Amino acid sequence: MTATSAPATGASAWALGLLVLLPIPLLGPLAAGGGMIAAYGSLSRQGPLAKRNAAAARSWGRLFLFVSTALLVVQLVVGLVRMTQPSAPATGFFPQGIPITLYVIVCVVHLVVVIVALRTARRGEFVRVPFVRSL
């Protein structure tokens, strides 16, 4: 009697997106995006469902990594500019806090997308992220 295993679904590529929850500030999103991108290589050889879901995860991971990194760089530049202008009075969190606020929003959106996609992939369905092109 042999046990048949379920076909690979590519859900693990989406699960890597949960690395954003790492308790190391700023490293979690970089690890999540990078992990989702890197998972495509091994998962693409595990069948058409796994390949397509891993491709969707790779595309989302690229977008998330690019946007989150860009927002962090913008926040760094804004902070450095503020430091070089000591005569300018501090006016509160905004407008210089806009990039980091957007970064937090992007991370929350990432979590929602990853959780929904992970559930979809684990059910054995193709994951479709409407605003991201995969394959």
Secondary structure, 3 states (H helix, E strand, C coil): CCCCCCCCCCHHHHHHHHHHHCCCCCHHHHHHHHHHHHHHHHHCCCCHHHHHHHHHHHHHHHHHHHHHHHHHHHHHHHHHHHHHCCCCCCCCCCCCCHHHHHHHHHHHHHHHHHHHHHHHHHCCCCCCCCCCCCC
